[in-house]
Amino acid sequence: MERDQLADFLRRRRESIRPAEVGITDGPRRRTAGLRREEVAMLAGMSVDYVVRLEQGRSSQPSTQLLGALARALRLSDDERDHLFHLAGHRPPPAEGVARLARAGLIRMLDLLGDTPALVLSDLGEILAQNRTALLLMGDLTDISGDRRYVVYRWFTDPAARTVCPPEEQENHGRRLVADLRAAVGRRSGDAAVAGLVERLRAASADFRRLWTEHEVAVRRTDRKTFLHPRVGRLTMDCETLVTPDQGQQLLVLTPADAETGERLDLLRVLGVQEFPTGPTGPPVR
């Protein structure tokens, strides 16, 4: 671990970011160049004290999870993110397979979308990043571990995942999830992680086994989803999926399909996150 270089790199990246780039109002009394340390701590979900110790070269070795959070908070490019991992004494996350960190360019697009719900997913349906409006709509889906981090796994193994999706849409939604997973299996032939996920699903769910044997394949780029939200009711959203060139990650953008949904989404933004659950509350998003 290169503590001094890590400290210098973090400090310079923090000072290079304009507050408006991460949705923070740049008030007239601001004297700090770039972000304040407490703002980085807030964006990364860590203590201010730890950010201070990192920048002063006094910290213990940060975990890969903390480095990922810092990379997102500081809007690092892919090369800068890899450099951060090297300075901290860790191997960067692999470019192939299921990367656990959203690509920097997609994070920036989340920021630019503002009040439009948007999130970044891996090709297997892990939620890698969400903007604030997506968090209000779905709850925090980025901190789930094990197989439950995959949307398709939650859908077929957790009955609660289906209760917020209208009953008349559940069969079709499950079928689309399986068809999308089939496409991923085809792209990543021989990948043990993908094959293992399929086998665990086959063992856990008769419903999944039934749909898997039908061998339907479909990469969904546009869709319409209904969210039964616990605070504002029924929301009908049009979904557009943008895929990275290597097809490893996707940007999912959701827009209101009708005026009533638009009004309810506006209400949800006003209500904010007070007393809002941190776990998943919306239907599976793929």
GULUMMAR-746674 format. One record per residue: y, x, z of N, C-alpha, C in turn; residue number from 1. Coordinates in steps of 0.1 Angstrom, whole numbers. Last residue first. Layout:
<recs>
(rec (Y; X; Z); (Y; X; Z); (Y; X; Z); NUM)
...
</recs>
This chain:
<recs>
(rec (-56; -354; -141); (-60; -350; -154); (-66; -361; -162); 286)
(rec (-51; -362; -115); (-40; -362; -124); (-44; -357; -138); 285)
(rec (-63; -386; -93); (-65; -374; -100); (-57; -373; -112); 284)
(rec (-37; -406; -77); (-50; -404; -83); (-52; -391; -90); 283)
(rec (-20; -394; -46); (-20; -401; -60); (-34; -399; -66); 282)
(rec (-24; -380; -24); (-23; -394; -22); (-23; -401; -36); 281)
(rec (-36; -351; -8); (-35; -358; -20); (-34; -373; -17); 280)
(rec (-15; -342; 21); (-27; -342; 13); (-25; -350; 1); 279)
(rec (8; -347; 35); (7; -334; 28); (-5; -333; 19); 278)
(rec (26; -378; 36); (14; -370; 39); (14; -357; 30); 277)
(rec (60; -381; 48); (51; -382; 36); (39; -373; 38); 276)
(rec (80; -381; 65); (68; -388; 69); (59; -390; 57); 275)
(rec (102; -373; 39); (101; -377; 53); (89; -385; 55); 274)
(rec (107; -366; 13); (94; -362; 18); (92; -366; 33); 273)
(rec (124; -393; -4); (121; -379; -1); (108; -377; 6); 272)
(rec (137; -416; -12); (130; -416; 1); (126; -402; 5); 271)
(rec (146; -409; -37); (156; -411; -26); (149; -411; -12); 270)
(rec (123; -407; -51); (131; -395; -49); (141; -397; -38); 269)
(rec (115; -434; -50); (107; -423; -44); (115; -411; -42); 268)
(rec (134; -446; -66); (134; -449; -52); (126; -438; -44); 267)
(rec (127; -435; -91); (141; -432; -85); (141; -435; -70); 266)
(rec (103; -447; -94); (103; -433; -92); (116; -428; -87); 265)
(rec (111; -474; -96); (103; -470; -85); (103; -455; -83); 264)
(rec (125; -472; -121); (132; -476; -109); (124; -472; -96); 263)
(rec (104; -465; -138); (115; -456; -136); (123; -459; -124); 262)
(rec (88; -488; -136); (83; -475; -131); (94; -465; -128); 261)
(rec (105; -505; -149); (101; -508; -135); (96; -495; -129); 260)
(rec (106; -495; -175); (118; -495; -167); (114; -497; -152); 259)
(rec (77; -474; -183); (85; -486; -184); (96; -486; -174); 258)
(rec (66; -450; -180); (62; -457; -192); (70; -470; -194); 257)
(rec (81; -419; -169); (79; -434; -167); (76; -441; -180); 256)
(rec (62; -389; -174); (74; -397; -176); (72; -412; -174); 255)
(rec (49; -358; -166); (47; -372; -165); (61; -379; -166); 254)
(rec (33; -330; -179); (46; -336; -176); (44; -351; -176); 253)
(rec (14; -301; -172); (13; -316; -174); (27; -322; -170); 252)
(rec (5; -272; -187); (16; -279; -180); (16; -294; -183); 251)
(rec (-24; -252; -181); (-18; -264; -188); (-5; -268; -180); 250)
(rec (-43; -223; -189); (-35; -231; -180); (-28; -242; -188); 249)
(rec (-59; -212; -209); (-63; -210; -195); (-55; -219; -186); 248)
(rec (-54; -211; -236); (-59; -223; -231); (-64; -222; -216); 247)
(rec (-39; -191; -246); (-53; -187; -243); (-60; -199; -237); 246)
(rec (-14; -204; -249); (-21; -200; -261); (-36; -196; -258); 245)
(rec (-13; -233; -227); (-10; -219; -230); (-18; -214; -242); 244)
(rec (-5; -267; -235); (-15; -257; -232); (-10; -243; -236); 243)
(rec (8; -297; -222); (11; -285; -230); (2; -274; -226); 242)
(rec (5; -331; -221); (-1; -318; -217); (2; -307; -227); 241)
(rec (20; -359; -209); (20; -350; -220); (15; -337; -215); 240)
(rec (17; -392; -199); (14; -379; -196); (13; -370; -209); 239)
(rec (35; -420; -186); (30; -413; -198); (28; -398; -195); 238)
(rec (26; -441; -158); (33; -428; -163); (26; -424; -176); 237)
(rec (33; -466; -137); (26; -463; -149); (34; -452; -156); 236)
(rec (28; -474; -103); (36; -466; -113); (28; -463; -125); 235)
(rec (29; -496; -76); (23; -492; -89); (32; -485; -98); 234)
(rec (44; -484; -46); (35; -493; -54); (31; -487; -67); 233)
(rec (57; -468; -28); (65; -475; -38); (57; -484; -47); 232)
(rec (38; -457; -10); (52; -461; -6); (60; -469; -16); 231)
(rec (13; -452; -21); (14; -459; -8); (28; -463; -4); 230)
(rec (8; -459; -56); (15; -451; -46); (16; -458; -33); 229)
(rec (-13; -458; -79); (-10; -468; -69); (-5; -460; -57); 228)
(rec (-6; -449; -112); (-6; -444; -98); (-4; -456; -89); 227)
(rec (-21; -447; -143); (-15; -457; -133); (-17; -451; -119); 226)
(rec (-14; -430; -173); (-20; -431; -160); (-13; -441; -151); 225)
(rec (-20; -420; -206); (-12; -429; -197); (-20; -432; -184); 224)
(rec (-18; -391; -226); (-25; -400; -218); (-15; -410; -211); 223)
(rec (-24; -362; -246); (-15; -373; -242); (-24; -383; -235); 222)
(rec (-45; -344; -246); (-31; -339; -247); (-21; -349; -244); 221)
(rec (-77; -337; -238); (-67; -347; -237); (-53; -340; -237); 220)
(rec (-104; -329; -255); (-93; -322; -249); (-81; -332; -249); 219)
(rec (-137; -340; -253); (-123; -344; -256); (-114; -336; -248); 218)
(rec (-170; -350; -257); (-161; -339; -256); (-147; -343; -261); 217)
(rec (-200; -363; -242); (-187; -366; -248); (-178; -354; -246); 216)
(rec (-227; -363; -233); (-222; -352; -241); (-209; -355; -249); 215)
(rec (-242; -379; -217); (-237; -385; -229); (-230; -375; -238); 214)
(rec (-247; -365; -194); (-258; -366; -204); (-253; -372; -217); 213)
(rec (-224; -370; -179); (-226; -356; -184); (-237; -357; -195); 212)
(rec (-227; -395; -169); (-217; -393; -179); (-219; -379; -186); 211)
(rec (-248; -391; -151); (-249; -402; -161); (-239; -399; -172); 210)
(rec (-238; -372; -134); (-250; -369; -142); (-251; -379; -153); 209)
(rec (-217; -386; -121); (-214; -375; -130); (-226; -372; -139); 208)
(rec (-232; -405; -107); (-223; -409; -117); (-219; -398; -127); 207)
(rec (-246; -389; -89); (-254; -395; -100); (-244; -400; -111); 206)
(rec (-235; -359; -76); (-231; -372; -81); (-239; -377; -92); 205)
(rec (-245; -333; -68); (-237; -341; -59); (-235; -356; -63); 204)
(rec (-257; -320; -89); (-264; -322; -77); (-258; -332; -68); 203)
(rec (-236; -320; -108); (-248; -327; -111); (-257; -330; -99); 202)
(rec (-219; -303; -94); (-215; -317; -96); (-227; -325; -100); 201)
(rec (-233; -279; -95); (-230; -285; -82); (-226; -300; -83); 200)
(rec (-233; -275; -123); (-245; -277; -115); (-243; -283; -102); 199)
(rec (-205; -272; -128); (-213; -282; -134); (-226; -285; -126); 198)
(rec (-200; -248; -113); (-193; -260; -110); (-201; -272; -115); 197)
(rec (-216; -230; -127); (-219; -233; -113); (-213; -246; -108); 196)
(rec (-204; -228; -151); (-218; -233; -151); (-221; -237; -136); 195)
(rec (-180; -216; -143); (-180; -230; -149); (-194; -236; -148); 194)
(rec (-188; -192; -133); (-180; -201; -125); (-180; -215; -130); 193)
(rec (-201; -179; -155); (-209; -184; -143); (-201; -194; -134); 192)
(rec (-198; -184; -188); (-190; -182; -176); (-197; -188; -164); 191)
(rec (-211; -192; -211); (-216; -180; -203); (-209; -177; -191); 190)
(rec (-182; -204; -227); (-197; -203; -227); (-201; -190; -220); 189)
(rec (-157; -216; -226); (-161; -205; -217); (-176; -204; -216); 188)
(rec (-156; -237; -244); (-147; -226; -246); (-151; -214; -238); 187)
(rec (-175; -254; -233); (-177; -249; -246); (-168; -237; -249); 186)
(rec (-164; -260; -208); (-176; -254; -208); (-179; -247; -222); 185)
(rec (-141; -275; -217); (-139; -262; -210); (-152; -254; -210); 184)
(rec (-154; -297; -228); (-146; -289; -237); (-144; -275; -230); 183)
(rec (-164; -308; -204); (-173; -304; -215); (-166; -294; -224); 182)
(rec (-141; -315; -191); (-149; -304; -186); (-159; -299; -196); 181)
(rec (-134; -337; -207); (-125; -325; -207); (-132; -313; -201); 180)
(rec (-154; -354; -202); (-153; -350; -215); (-144; -337; -216); 179)
(rec (-149; -359; -174); (-162; -352; -178); (-160; -347; -193); 178)
(rec (-124; -372; -176); (-126; -360; -168); (-138; -352; -173); 177)
(rec (-131; -395; -190); (-122; -385; -196); (-123; -372; -189); 176)
(rec (-148; -408; -172); (-153; -404; -185); (-144; -393; -192); 175)
(rec (-129; -414; -152); (-140; -405; -149); (-146; -399; -162); 174)
(rec (-113; -432; -166); (-108; -420; -161); (-119; -410; -158); 173)
(rec (-131; -453; -171); (-125; -446; -182); (-119; -433; -178); 172)
(rec (-136; -462; -145); (-147; -457; -154); (-142; -449; -165); 171)
(rec (-110; -469; -135); (-118; -458; -129); (-129; -453; -138); 170)
(rec (-96; -491; -143); (-93; -478; -150); (-103; -467; -146); 169)
(rec (-101; -512; -126); (-104; -514; -140); (-102; -501; -149); 168)
(rec (-91; -502; -101); (-106; -503; -104); (-109; -504; -119); 167)
(rec (-65; -478; -102); (-69; -492; -103); (-84; -493; -107); 166)
(rec (-66; -454; -77); (-66; -456; -91); (-71; -470; -93); 165)
(rec (-69; -449; -51); (-55; -450; -55); (-54; -452; -70); 164)
(rec (-96; -446; -47); (-90; -458; -42); (-76; -460; -47); 163)
(rec (-107; -422; -56); (-107; -433; -65); (-99; -445; -60); 162)
(rec (-106; -405; -35); (-99; -401; -47); (-98; -412; -57); 161)
(rec (-123; -415; -16); (-109; -418; -14); (-101; -414; -26); 160)
(rec (-149; -406; -23); (-145; -420; -26); (-130; -422; -25); 159)
(rec (-156; -376; -37); (-147; -381; -26); (-143; -396; -29); 158)
(rec (-170; -368; -59); (-176; -366; -46); (-168; -372; -35); 157)
(rec (-156; -372; -83); (-170; -376; -82); (-176; -375; -69); 156)
(rec (-130; -363; -77); (-132; -376; -83); (-146; -381; -81); 155)
(rec (-133; -336; -69); (-129; -346; -59); (-132; -361; -64); 154)
(rec (-141; -325; -94); (-151; -325; -82); (-146; -336; -72); 153)
(rec (-119; -328; -110); (-131; -335; -114); (-141; -336; -102); 152)
(rec (-100; -311; -97); (-98; -326; -98); (-111; -333; -100); 151)
(rec (-109; -286; -74); (-110; -291; -88); (-109; -307; -88); 150)
(rec (-109; -282; -48); (-97; -279; -55); (-97; -283; -69); 149)
(rec (-134; -287; -38); (-125; -298; -38); (-112; -295; -45); 148)
(rec (-147; -263; -37); (-149; -271; -49); (-139; -282; -50); 147)
(rec (-122; -244; -18); (-136; -248; -22); (-136; -256; -35); 146)
(rec (-91; -259; -8); (-100; -248; -10); (-114; -254; -14); 145)
(rec (-58; -267; -16); (-71; -272; -13); (-81; -261; -16); 144)
(rec (-30; -266; -21); (-36; -258; -10); (-50; -263; -6); 143)
(rec (-19; -282; -40); (-20; -268; -43); (-28; -260; -32); 142)
(rec (-11; -308; -37); (-25; -305; -42); (-28; -291; -44); 141)
(rec (7; -328; -17); (5; -314; -20); (-9; -312; -24); 140)
(rec (15; -359; -35); (12; -351; -23); (9; -337; -27); 139)
(rec (23; -373; -58); (9; -370; -56); (5; -364; -42); 138)
(rec (51; -377; -57); (43; -386; -64); (28; -385; -60); 137)
(rec (62; -355; -44); (65; -368; -39); (55; -378; -45); 136)
(rec (53; -335; -62); (48; -335; -48); (50; -348; -42); 135)
(rec (67; -341; -85); (53; -342; -85); (47; -343; -71); 134)
(rec (92; -334; -75); (90; -348; -78); (75; -351; -79); 133)
(rec (90; -306; -71); (93; -315; -60); (89; -329; -63); 132)
(rec (62; -293; -91); (76; -294; -87); (78; -305; -76); 131)
(rec (33; -274; -84); (39; -287; -86); (54; -285; -84); 130)
(rec (5; -253; -93); (19; -254; -89); (24; -269; -92); 129)
(rec (-22; -256; -97); (-17; -243; -94); (-2; -243; -89); 128)
(rec (-49; -275; -93); (-35; -276; -94); (-29; -263; -88); 127)
(rec (-77; -271; -115); (-71; -267; -102); (-56; -269; -104); 126)
(rec (-89; -277; -140); (-83; -288; -132); (-79; -284; -118); 125)
(rec (-98; -257; -156); (-108; -265; -149); (-102; -276; -139); 124)
(rec (-76; -245; -165); (-84; -252; -175); (-95; -260; -169); 123)
(rec (-51; -252; -140); (-60; -243; -147); (-68; -252; -156); 122)
(rec (-18; -267; -142); (-33; -268; -139); (-40; -256; -146); 121)
(rec (13; -276; -129); (5; -266; -137); (-9; -266; -132); 120)
(rec (34; -305; -133); (26; -296; -125); (18; -287; -135); 119)
(rec (61; -328; -128); (54; -319; -136); (45; -310; -127); 118)
(rec (84; -355; -129); (72; -349; -123); (65; -340; -133); 117)
(rec (118; -347; -133); (106; -352; -140); (94; -346; -134); 116)
(rec (140; -336; -121); (135; -348; -115); (123; -354; -122); 115)
(rec (133; -305; -134); (140; -312; -124); (134; -324; -118); 114)
(rec (125; -288; -155); (122; -303; -156); (129; -311; -145); 113)
(rec (130; -263; -146); (139; -269; -156); (137; -284; -158); 112)
(rec (109; -258; -129); (122; -258; -124); (132; -265; -134); 111)
(rec (88; -258; -148); (88; -267; -137); (102; -269; -131); 110)
(rec (95; -235; -162); (96; -248; -169); (95; -259; -158); 109)
(rec (89; -215; -144); (103; -217; -148); (105; -231; -155); 108)
(rec (61; -218; -144); (69; -221; -131); (83; -223; -135); 107)
(rec (55; -209; -169); (53; -223; -166); (60; -227; -153); 106)
(rec (61; -182; -167); (69; -190; -176); (67; -205; -174); 105)
(rec (42; -173; -148); (57; -173; -145); (65; -182; -154); 104)
(rec (13; -192; -143); (20; -182; -151); (35; -184; -148); 103)
(rec (-1; -197; -111); (5; -203; -123); (13; -192; -130); 102)
(rec (-31; -182; -99); (-16; -182; -99); (-11; -188; -112); 101)
(rec (-58; -181; -102); (-53; -189; -91); (-38; -189; -90); 100)
(rec (-75; -184; -132); (-65; -176; -125); (-59; -186; -114); 99)
(rec (-105; -185; -143); (-97; -194; -135); (-87; -186; -127); 98)
(rec (-106; -163; -171); (-112; -172; -161); (-102; -181; -154); 97)
(rec (-83; -135; -173); (-93; -144; -178); (-99; -153; -167); 96)
(rec (-67; -120; -157); (-61; -127; -168); (-70; -138; -173); 95)
(rec (-71; -119; -122); (-76; -116; -135); (-69; -125; -145); 94)
(rec (-45; -107; -100); (-55; -117; -104); (-59; -115; -118); 93)
(rec (-45; -71; -92); (-39; -83; -97); (-49; -94; -100); 92)
(rec (-57; -57; -62); (-59; -59; -76); (-52; -71; -80); 91)
(rec (-34; -44; -37); (-44; -54; -42); (-46; -53; -57); 90)
(rec (-13; -30; -26); (-26; -25; -25); (-37; -34; -28); 89)
(rec (13; -37; -32); (7; -42; -19); (-7; -38; -17); 88)
(rec (16; -28; -57); (24; -21; -47); (18; -25; -33); 87)
(rec (-1; -45; -71); (-4; -31; -71); (3; -25; -59); 86)
(rec (13; -70; -68); (0; -68; -63); (-4; -53; -61); 85)
(rec (37; -63; -83); (37; -67; -69); (24; -65; -62); 84)
(rec (26; -60; -108); (32; -49; -102); (33; -51; -87); 83)
(rec (19; -86; -114); (9; -76; -113); (14; -64; -106); 82)
(rec (45; -98; -115); (35; -102; -105); (24; -92; -103); 81)
(rec (56; -85; -137); (62; -82; -123); (52; -87; -112); 80)
(rec (40; -95; -157); (40; -81; -154); (45; -78; -140); 79)
(rec (47; -123; -155); (33; -119; -153); (32; -104; -150); 78)
(rec (78; -125; -136); (70; -125; -148); (56; -121; -145); 77)
(rec (86; -144; -106); (82; -131; -113); (75; -134; -126); 76)
(rec (100; -161; -89); (99; -164; -103); (96; -151; -111); 75)
(rec (99; -160; -62); (108; -151; -69); (108; -152; -84); 74)
(rec (79; -179; -56); (93; -181; -51); (103; -172; -58); 73)
(rec (57; -168; -69); (62; -181; -74); (76; -182; -69); 72)
(rec (54; -144; -55); (56; -143; -69); (61; -156; -75); 71)
(rec (50; -154; -29); (62; -147; -32); (64; -146; -47); 70)
(rec (24; -166; -33); (36; -175; -29); (49; -167; -32); 69)
(rec (9; -143; -39); (11; -154; -49); (22; -163; -46); 68)
(rec (11; -130; -15); (17; -124; -27); (19; -134; -38); 67)
(rec (-3; -148; 2); (11; -146; 4); (18; -139; -8); 66)
(rec (-28; -144; -10); (-22; -158; -10); (-7; -156; -8); 65)
(rec (-34; -118; -5); (-32; -122; -19); (-25; -136; -20); 64)
(rec (-15; -107; 23); (-27; -112; 17); (-24; -116; 2); 63)
(rec (3; -77; 31); (3; -91; 28); (-10; -95; 21); 62)
(rec (-2; -53; 56); (-5; -56; 42); (-5; -71; 40); 61)
(rec (26; -56; 79); (12; -53; 76); (10; -57; 61); 60)
(rec (60; -43; 74); (50; -54; 75); (36; -48; 74); 59)
(rec (82; -27; 71); (76; -27; 84); (64; -37; 85); 58)
(rec (100; -26; 50); (89; -17; 49); (81; -17; 63); 57)
(rec (120; -45; 48); (123; -33; 56); (111; -23; 57); 56)
(rec (108; -66; 35); (119; -59; 29); (124; -46; 36); 55)
(rec (89; -74; 54); (85; -69; 41); (96; -61; 34); 54)
(rec (106; -82; 75); (97; -71; 77); (92; -65; 64); 53)
(rec (117; -105; 62); (126; -94; 67); (117; -81; 68); 52)
(rec (95; -121; 59); (102; -116; 47); (111; -104; 51); 51)
(rec (89; -125; 86); (79; -118; 78); (86; -113; 65); 50)
(rec (111; -140; 94); (108; -127; 100); (99; -119; 92); 49)
(rec (108; -164; 80); (119; -155; 77); (116; -141; 82); 48)
(rec (74; -173; 72); (85; -171; 81); (96; -161; 76); 47)
(rec (67; -192; 41); (64; -182; 52); (76; -180; 61); 46)
(rec (71; -206; 17); (63; -212; 28); (58; -201; 38); 45)
(rec (87; -198; -4); (73; -192; -3); (65; -198; 8); 44)
(rec (110; -211; 1); (104; -213; -12); (89; -208; -11); 43)
(rec (117; -201; 27); (115; -215; 25); (107; -218; 12); 42)
(rec (120; -173; 21); (110; -178; 31); (106; -193; 29); 41)
(rec (142; -175; 4); (129; -170; -1); (118; -174; 8); 40)
(rec (160; -184; 23); (157; -192; 11); (144; -188; 5); 39)
(rec (162; -163; 40); (156; -175; 45); (153; -185; 34); 38)
(rec (174; -143; 24); (160; -142; 29); (154; -155; 34); 37)
(rec (192; -158; -4); (191; -153; 10); (176; -152; 14); 36)
(rec (194; -147; -38); (189; -156; -28); (190; -150; -14); 35)
(rec (223; -132; -51); (210; -138; -53); (207; -147; -42); 34)
(rec (243; -117; -27); (239; -116; -41); (225; -122; -43); 33)
(rec (260; -136; -3); (248; -128; -7); (246; -128; -22); 32)
(rec (280; -153; 1); (284; -139; -1); (272; -131; -5); 31)
(rec (291; -186; -2); (280; -177; -4); (284; -163; -7); 30)
(rec (310; -205; -1); (310; -195; 9); (299; -185; 8); 29)
(rec (306; -224; -22); (317; -214; -23); (317; -203; -13); 28)
(rec (270; -226; -29); (282; -230; -23); (293; -220; -24); 27)
(rec (247; -234; -50); (255; -222; -48); (268; -225; -43); 26)
(rec (218; -252; -42); (232; -253; -45); (239; -240; -41); 25)
(rec (187; -245; -57); (195; -244; -45); (210; -244; -49); 24)
(rec (169; -243; -79); (173; -256; -74); (181; -256; -61); 23)
(rec (165; -219; -89); (154; -224; -80); (158; -237; -74); 22)
(rec (188; -213; -102); (175; -211; -109); (164; -218; -102); 21)
(rec (208; -214; -84); (206; -226; -92); (193; -225; -100); 20)
(rec (208; -188; -72); (203; -200; -65); (200; -212; -74); 19)
(rec (196; -162; -93); (207; -171; -90); (201; -183; -83); 18)
(rec (181; -132; -85); (179; -146; -88); (191; -154; -84); 17)
(rec (184; -106; -76); (186; -109; -90); (185; -123; -94); 16)
(rec (176; -104; -50); (191; -103; -53); (194; -106; -68); 15)
(rec (149; -105; -52); (156; -115; -45); (170; -115; -49); 14)
(rec (144; -80; -65); (141; -93; -72); (148; -105; -66); 13)
(rec (152; -62; -46); (159; -63; -58); (156; -76; -66); 12)
(rec (133; -68; -25); (148; -69; -23); (155; -71; -36); 11)
(rec (109; -62; -38); (112; -75; -33); (127; -78; -31); 10)
(rec (113; -34; -43); (110; -43; -54); (114; -57; -49); 9)
(rec (116; -23; -17); (127; -22; -27); (125; -32; -38); 8)
(rec (91; -29; -6); (103; -34; 0); (115; -34; -9); 7)
(rec (74; -14; -23); (73; -29; -22); (85; -35; -16); 6)
(rec (83; 11; -17); (85; 6; -30); (84; -9; -31); 5)
(rec (75; 13; 10); (89; 14; 7); (92; 9; -7); 4)
(rec (47; 8; 9); (56; -1; 17); (70; 0; 12); 3)
(rec (21; 6; -9); (34; 14; -11); (45; 6; -4); 2)
(rec (-12; 8; 0); (0; 0; 0); (12; 9; 0); 1)
</recs>
